[in-house]
Amino acid sequence: MFKLYARLRKRDWVLVAIIVGLTVLQVYCTMLMVDYISDIIQSITYLNYHNSYSAFASIFQGMADQQPTLAAPIEAFLGQLSAYKSGSDGIDWTGLLAENSPFMAFLALIGTVSPESQATFEAIADASTTAIWFNGGMMVLVATCLAACQIVIEVMASYITSHFATDIRTHVNAKIASFSLAEINKFSTASLITRSTNDIQQVSMATLMMLRMIFAAPVTAIWAICKIQSVSYQLTLATAIAIVLLVIALVVIMGLVLPQFKIMQKRIDRINSLTQENLTGIRVVRAFNAEKYQEDKFQKANVELTKTQLFTGRILNLMSPAMMIIMNGLTLAVYWIGATLMQNGDTGMTYATVSAFSSLATQIVMSFMMLLMMFILWPRASVSAKRINEVLETKNSIVDPEVEKETTEVGTVEFCDVSFCYPDADADILEHISFKAKKGDTVAFIGSTGSGKSTLVNLVTRLYDCTRGEILVDGVNVKNLKQETLRRKIGFVPQKGVLFSGTIRSNVGFGCPEGELDDAECDRALDIACAREFVDKMDGKEDAPISQGGTNVSGGQRQRLCIARAVAIHPEIYVFDDSFSALDFKTDRTVRDNLARQEKDATKLIVAQRIGTIMDADLILVLQEGKVVGQGTHKELLENCSVYRDIALSQLSKEELGL
C-alpha cells in the first residue's frame, strides 16, 4: 500500500495535510460538545435545585447521611430553611442570600469543611435559564462546525481517492501495454484484468476510508483518554479493559480472515478466466453441446469463491456484535461505577460528570470501531496492492536501448544463428536459424504444426527476444532499435484476425499516426486486400460499424481487413503469420498479386500451410522441430528436401507440381 501511496501528487499531500488539520479541529469540536453536554446537564440540575425547595433540601439530607458530624447543624438549618419557602415548592432566594441569613451562616460553617460544597451552593443560587440557552447555543454552533469539517474532509478524501485510482489505473494499463508476451503469459490475461479493475477498486475503497477515519480515530482516542484520566482512575481502568478486549477481538478475527483474502483474489482470477473462456469460445461450446460441462466448471469455481466469501463474511460479521457488547458493557460499567462512587460520597463525582465520562468512553470505543472498518478493508486492500505492485515492478524482458542506432539498410531482415527458448521451458523451440531477406524479397516458412513458424516471425517484431544469436532489421540488431521504430517498419498480420470496436475506417487506419486515414489511402488498402467487394455492400461502407473482435464479419472478411490495416501504414516489411489460411485460393492469389505489384519494394515474410501460397517465394525455409531442414526455392526444395516434397504431394498432384 505504502509503495502505491508514493505515487500521490504533491497537491494530494497538501490536501492530506489539510485533512489532518481539519480532523484535529473536528476532534476538538467533539470534545467541546462533550463539555457543553456536561455543562447543560449541570445547569439543568442546578436550575432544578434553584426552583424546587424539596430538591434543594434533599442535598442537605444527603450531606447529613454522609457526614454525621454535620447532622445537627444541618437539621437546625433545615428548620430555618423552611421559613424561606415560597409558594408550593419555591424558594425566596433574595431573603435566603441576605448577608445575615441562616443560609450564609451555614455556608460559612461548612466552608471550613468542603469548599467544593460552598461553590456548588453558590452556583445553585445563581442558576438561571441563561446558562442553559448559552450551552445549548454553543452546542448548535459546535455541531455546525463539526458538520462543516466532516463535509470538507469527505469532499477532499473523495477527490484524492478518485485521482489516485485514476493514476494507478493509468500506470497499470501503460505497464501492461509495455509487456512482452512473456510477461503477459506469466500473469495470465484474466489475472491482469482483475488487477486492473477489482484490485484497484479495493485499494481505492480502503484509501477513501483511511482518509476519512485513520486520522480521526487515533486522535479522538488519545484526546479522550487524556481527558478522562483526570476524572477517576476506576472509570479509566474500566475503559482500558474494554480497549484491551476490543484489540484482542480484532487480532483474532484478522488472523482468521487475512489468509482467506489472498485466496479470494486468486479465485476471482479463476472466475474471470472461465468467463473469458466461455465468451470467446461460445461457438465451439455450442457446436459440441458442451454447455453443461462449462457450466459445471464455472459452478465449481463459483462455489469455491462463494465459500471463501462466506467464511470471511461470517468471521467479519462477528466484529459488529463484539463491538456492541463491549461498548454497551462499558457504558453500563461507567454508570455503575459512577453511581457507586457518588453513593460513597465522592464529591467530584456527579451525574453530569458520569454522563460526560460515558460520552468520552463511547467516543473511544467509536474510534476503535472506525479503526475496525480499516481492519476490515486493509487486509484485502493490502493483498490487492501487492498484486498491483507485482505488475508495476515487473521488469520488462524487452526494453528499448538508451541510444538508438541508425539503420544502414532498407527493408532487410537477417537471422544470424538464432535460437529461442520460452521462459521456464527446458528446451529450445528454435535452433540455429540463419537466413537473409533483402529489400523486395518474399521469404516463406512452412512446416508441420509446432515446428516454430509463428514463433520465428514473432521474434522479428520483438514480441519475444531471441535467446541466442542476432536478428537484424535494416542492418541493425533489433535490440538496438526502439520498439516503436521497429514496429513502424513492419506491417504485421496475425494468424487470428483481430479487429476492434469502431468502424471499418478506424480499423484500417489503426496503425496510422493518431488513427488518421484519408479516403484515398483507405480505398487503396481495401483494394489491395480485396476487401472492397464486401465493404461496398455494408451500410455506411468505410464507416460501417465493426463490433468488438469483428464478430459481425466473417473470418475471411476479418482477415482481409487485417491485411488492409497492414497495407495502410506503408511498411518496409510485411509479416504474414498464416494470414491467408482463411481466404479461398482465388482471393489468396489475388491478394498476393496485388501485394507483389503495388508493394514490390516491401519485403514479405510469410508463414503458410498451403504450398500454393508460397510457391513463388524467393526463399522458402522448411522447419521441423525448430530446425531448418530445407532452404531454397520451390523447385530446389522439391528436388533436395524430402520433408517439403511430402508436404507438397499431400496438397497437390505430381502433375501440378511438375514432377
N, C-alpha and C positions, 0 to 999 in steps of 0.2 A: 504493500500500500504506500509506504513512505517513498519508495522509488518513483511511483507514479505521481505523488504529490510534488516531487521535484520539478515536474513539468508545468506547474501552475505559473501563470503570468505574474509580473510584478504588480499589476493593478489588482490581481486576485489576492495577493499577500497584503496589500494595503486594505482591501475590504475585510480580510480576515482580522487584521488589527482593529479595524473599526468595530467588527462584530464582538471582539473580546472586550473592548471598551463599553459597548452597549450592554453586553452581558453583565459586566460588573455593575453598571447603573441599574440594570434590571433586578439583580440580586439585592442591591441596596434598597430599591423600592419595595422589594418583597419583605425585607427586614423592617423597613419603616411601617409597612402595612401591619406587621405583627405587633409593633409597638403601639400603633394607633388603635388596633383592636383591643389591646390590653388597657389602653387609656380610656377608651369609650366604655368598656365594661366597668372599669373603676369609677368613672364619672356617673354611670347609671346607678351603681351600688351606693355611692356617696349621696346622690340625689334622693335615693330611696330612704336612706337614714335621715337625711335632712328634712324630708317631708313627712316621715312616719315616726310618731312618738314610740310606738311599740317596737319598731325595728331598731331605733336608736337605743332604747332601754335594754334590748337584748345584748348589745355589745358589753354593757357593764355586768350583766348577769353572767356572761361567758367569762369575763375577767375575774369575777368573784369565784367562779368554779375552778379556774386555772391557778389563781394566786390567792390562797386562803388568807394571807396576811392583809390583803386589801378588802376582805369580805365586809368588815364592819364599816369602814369609810364609804364603801360603795353602797351599802344598804342605806346609810344615812343620806347619801347624795340622792339616791333614787326617790327617797321620800320627799326631798326638796324639789327634785326634778318635776314631779307631778304638778307642782304649782305653776309651771311654765307651759303646761299642756294647753293647746289652742284648738278649739273645735273638737271634732270627734276623735281625731288622732294626729293633729298637727302640733307644731312646737313654736312657741314665741321666741324666736332666735334673738330679737332685739333685747329682750329682758335677760335672756339666758347668757348673752355675751357682754352684759354690762360689767363694768370694772369690778364691782364688789359682789357679783353674783356667785352663788354656790358653785356653778359650773367652772368659773375661772379659778375659784379657790381649789376646787378639786383637781383641775389640770395642773395647778402649781404643785399639789401634793403628789400626784402620780408622775409628774415630770421628772422627779428625782429618781423614779423607778424605771420609767420607759419613755425616753424622748420620742421614740417612733410612734407610741400611742398618742402623745400630745400632738404630733404633726398630723396624725390621722384625724383626730377630733377637729383640729383647725380646718382641715380640708373638708370635712363633712359640713362644718358650719358655713363654709364659703361655697358649698356646692350649688350649682345652678345649671339650667339647660344650655347656657352659653358654651360650657366645656363640651357638652355632647354635640352641639352643632359644629363647633370648631373641629373636633376629632372626626366627625362624620364627613365634613367638607374636605379635610386633609386626606381622608381615605379615598374619596372620589378623585381628588387630584392625583394622588399616588397611583391609583388604579389606572387612570388615563395615561399617565407616563409609562406605566408598566406595559399597557397595551400597545402604545406607540413604539416602544423599544422592540416588542415582540414582532410587530408588523415589519419594521425596518430590517430586523435580523432575518426574518423569513424571506423577504424580497432579495436581500443581499446573498443569502445562502443559496437560493434558487438560481440567481444569476451566476454565481461562481460555479455551481454544480453543472449547470447546463453547458457553460463554455468549457469546463473541464472534460465533460463527457464527449463533447464535440471534438476537442483537441485530441483526446485519446483515440477516438474512433478514426480520426483522420490519420494519425500516426500508424495505427494498426493496419488500416487499409493500404497506406503507402508502403508499409513494410511487407505486407503480403504480396502486393503487386511487384515488389522487387525480388521476391523469392524465385529461385530456380525450381525446376520440377523436383529436385532432390529434397528441398525444404518442404514443399507442398506435400509430397508423399510422406515425409516424416511426421507431419501433424495430422494429415488427412483433411479432406475438404470439409467434412461435417464438423470436425473439431474447430477448424478455423472460423467457420460460420458461427459456432457457439461462442467462441472467444470474442468475435467481433460484435456480437449482439447481447446475448444473455449475461456474459461475464462483465461486460462494460456496464450493463444496467445494474448489476449487483453492486459494483464499485460506486456507481453514481448515487444509488439509493443510500448506501452507507455513508458516503461523503455528506449528503444532504442532512442526514440525521446527526452526523458528527457536528456539523457547523451549528445546528440548532441546539444540541444538547451537551456536547463534550466539554464545552467551557462552562456552561451554566451549572451542570451537575456538581463538579468538584468545588466550584466557588461557593455555591449555595451550601453544600455540606460543611465545608470548612468554616464559613462565616457563622452558620447556625450552631455548630459545635462550640466555637469560641464564645458565642453569645449565651449558651445555656450553662456553661461551666460555672458562671458566677451566681447561678440561681440555687442549685442544690446538687451535691455530689451523688445523692441517691438517684435523682432523676437522670443525671448524666450517665450513671452506671447502667441504668435500665436501657437507655438509648444505645450505649456501647454494646451491650449484649445483643440487642436487636440487629445492629450493624454486623456483628460477627456471624450471627445466624444467617443473615442475608448473603454475606460473602461466601459462606460455606455452601449454601444452596446454589449460588451462581457457579462456583467452581465445579461442583459435582455435575450439574446439568451440562455445562460447557464441555467437560471432559467426555461426556457421553455422545454429544452431537457433533463435535468438531471432526472426527474421522469420517462421519457419515456425509458431511458436506463435500469432501473430496470425492467420495464415491458417487454422490448425486450428480456432480458436474460431468463425470465420465459417462454416466448413464444418460444424461441429456445429450451428450455427443452421440451416443448409440442411437437414440431416438431420431435425431436429426439425420444420421447416416441412413437409417432404414427408410425414413420419409423421402429423402432424396432418391434413394434407390428405387422405391416404388413409383415415384413420379416420372423419373427419367426412363424407367423400364416398363411403363404401363402397357405398351403394345405387346411386349414379349410375355408379360404376366398373363394378359388376357388370351393371347394366342395359345398358351399352354394350359389354360384353365388353372393357373397357379394362385388364384386369389386367396383361397383358403390357406395355402402354405405361407404366403406372405403375411396374411392377417395373423396367423398363429405366431409367426416370428416376431411381428410387431407387438402382438399382445404379450408375449413373454418379456420383451424389453420394457414394455409399458408397465407391466405388473411389478417388475423389479424396481423401476423408478418410483412407482406408487408406494411400494413397501418402504423404501428409503425415506420418502417424503412423510409418510405416516409416522414412521418411527421418530424422525426429528421433530415433526409437528407435535406429537404426543408428549415428548420429553420437554419441549419448549413451552407447551401449554401448562406444564406443572409450575412454571415460574409465576404466572399470574395469581393463582390461589396461594402460593407460598408467600408472595409479596403482600397480599391482602391479609393473610393470617398474621404475618409479622407486624404490619402497620397497625391493624386493629388491636393486636395484642399489646403493642407499645402504647397506644392511646389509652387502653384500659389500665395499663401499669402506671402511666403518668397520673391519671385521676385517682387511682387507688393510693399511690404513694403520697400524692399531694394532699388528699383528704386525711390520711394518717398523720402527716406532719402538722396540718392545721389543728387536728384534734389534740395533738400532743403539745400545742402551744407555741409552735414555731411562728413568731411574729412576722417573719419575712415571707411566709407562705400565705397567699390569699387566693381567692377564686380567680381573680384577674391574672395572677402570676401563673397559676396552673394552666389556665386557658392559653396564655401566651406560650408557655413551655410546650403544651400539646401541639400548638401550631408549628413551633420550631421543630419539634420531633417529627411531625408529619412532613415538613419541608425536607428534612434529612432523608427520610425514607423515600420520598418522592424523587429526590436527587438520585438515589441509588436505583430507583425504578427507571429513571431516564437512562442511567448507565446500563440498565438491563436491556433496553432497546438496542443499545450499541452492542452489547454482548450477543444479542440475537443476530444482528446483521454483520458484525465484524468478522466472525469466523468464516462465514460463507464468502463475504466480500474479500477476505484475505486470500482464500483459495482462488477466487476469480482473479484477483490482482496478480497472484503468482503465475497463473496461466497466461494472462496478458503480457506480463514481463517476459515469459518464456518466448513469446513471439517477437517482442520488441528487441530482446537481447540476443536472438539467434543471429549468428554471423552468417552472412550470405556466402555460399560456396563460390558464387560467381560475382566478382566485383569489377568495377571499372578501374583502369590504370590511372595513376595520378597525372601522368603526361601521355597523351595520345600520340602514337607515331603516325607520320604521314604515309599514305599509301603510295606505292611505286608502280602499280599496275591498275588495270581497269577490267572488271568482270572475270577475274580468275579465282579459282578455288583449288587449293592443293592440300592433300593429306600426306604428311611425312611420317611414315611408320607409326600410325595412330593406333593406340589400344584404349579400351574403355571398360571400366568395371563399375557397376551400380553400387551405390553406398550400401555397406553391410553385406554385399554379395561375396561369395567365395571365389568365383572365377570371372575372368574377363568375358564380356559379351561380344566384344570386337577385339581382334588381334592383328597387329601389324598391317594396317590398311594404308596403302600408298597409291596415289593417282593424282593427276593434274587436269583440271578443266580450264581451257583457255577461253578468251572472250568469244562469245557466239557459239561455243560448243554445246552439244547436248550429251550429257553423261547419264546413263541409266543404271539402275541397281535392281537386280532380280534374284530371287532365291526362295527357298521354302519358308513357311511361316516360322517365325522365331529365329531367323538367320541373322537379324540385326540391321535390316534395311532402314526401318524408321529411326532406330537409334542413331544410325550413321548421319542421317540428314539433320537430326536434332542437334548434333554436335556443331553443324555449320552455323546454326542460329544461336548457339550458346544456351540452349535450354538445359544442356549439361556441358560440362567441360571435360575434355579427354583426360584420361588418367596418365597416359604416356604419349610422347610424340608431339607433333605440332600440326595445327590447322591454319593455313594461310589463306586470307582473303585479300585480293588485290595486293599480294606480295607482303602482307603484314600478318603476324600471328594475331588471331582473333582476340587473344588475351591482352593485346596491346591496343585494341580499339575499344572505344566506349560502346556499350551495348546499343545505345540509340543510334550511333553512327553505323554500326554493323547492320542493324536490322532495317535501317533506311535503304541499304543497298540490296536487301533481299525481299522478294515477294514470296511469301510463304503460303502454301495452300495445304491445310492439314488433311489427314486421312478421313476424319469425320468432319463434314461441313458444319461450321458453327456460325450462326447468324444471331444478331442482337435485335431486341425490340426497337422498332423505329420504322423507317421506310426503306424501299429498295435503294434510293439515292444515298441515304445515310449509311447503309451497309456497304455499298460500293465505295463510298468516299471515306470509309472508316479509318484508313491509314494515311489519308491526306492531312497536311497541316491544318489543324483546327477543324478537320472534317469537311473542309470546303471543296466542292467539286462542281465545276461548271457543266452546262448541258453537253457541250461538245466532248469533253473528256468522259463524261458518263456514258454517252452514246458509243464512243469508241471502245470503252472497256466492255460494255454489254455486247457489242458486235463481235469482238474478238472471242469472247467466251460463249458465243452462240446463245445468249440469253435474251436477245431482242424479241424472238418469236413469242415467248410466253409472257414477257413483260408488257408488250403492247396489248395483250388480251386482258390484263388485270385492270381493275378500276383504279384510275389515277396514274397508271403506267409507272414512271420512275418514282412517283410519290405514293405508290400503293403501300399499304401498311404491311409490315412484317412482324409477326408475333415472336415472343421470346423463344430462341432456339430455332426459329424458322419453321415452326410446326405447321404453318399454313401454306407451305410449298412442298413439292415432292423432293425426294432425295437427290435426283438428277438436277432439278432446278436449283436446289440449295447448293450443290457442288459447283454449278456454273456461276452462280453469284459469288461464290468464294474465289473462283478463278478471276472474275471481273474485278473483285476487290484487290487482288494482287496486281493485275494489269494497271489499275488506276494510279498506282504510286510510281510507275515507270522505273522499276528496279533494274539494277545491273545483273542480278542473279535471280532466277526463279527456282524455287524448291517445291516440287510436287510430290507429296507423300501419299502415293497410291490415290491420287486425286481424280483419276479418270475412271475408276472402277464403277462408279455409279452412272456413267454415261454409256449410251449404246455405241456400237462400233462406228456408225456413221458420224455421230456427234463428236466422238473421241477423235476421229481422223480430222474432222473439220476444224476443231479447236486447235489441234496441233499444227495444222497447216496455217491457220491464221497467226499463230504464235511464230512459226518459222518465217512467215512472210513479213509481218509487221513488227516483230520483236527479234529480228535476225541478229542484232548486236548483243542481245542479252544471253547470258549463259543459263543453261537449263539443267537442273539436276532432277531426275525423275525416278521415283520408286514405283514399280509396277509389277503386276502379276501376269498381265497379258503380253504375250510375245508381240502381238500386232502393235502395241503401243510404243515399243522400244526398238523395233527392227531398224529404224532409220537413224538411231543414235550414233554419234561419232565414237562413243566409247561405252561399252557395257561391262559392268562388274558383276560377276556371279558370286553370291555369298552362300556359304554353307557353314552353319555353326559358328558364325562370327569371323570366318576366314574367307579371303578371296581365293576361290578355286578356279576362276577363269576370268580373263580380262582381254577385251578386244572388240572388234566389230561383230555384227550379227553373223556374217559369213565365216569369219575366223573362228568364232566360238562353236558354230555347228560342226566344224572340222576337228577342233582340238579340245573341246570341253564336253565331256560326257554328261555332266550334270545339266548344262544348258541344253544339250541336244534332247535329253529326256523330257525337260520341261517343254521344249518347243514341240516335240512329237505328241505330247499329251494334249496339245491345243490345236495343232494344225497337221494336215497330212503331209507326206513326203513330197507330193507334187506341189503343194502350196509353199513348201519350204525350198523347193528346187533341189531336192536330194535324189 
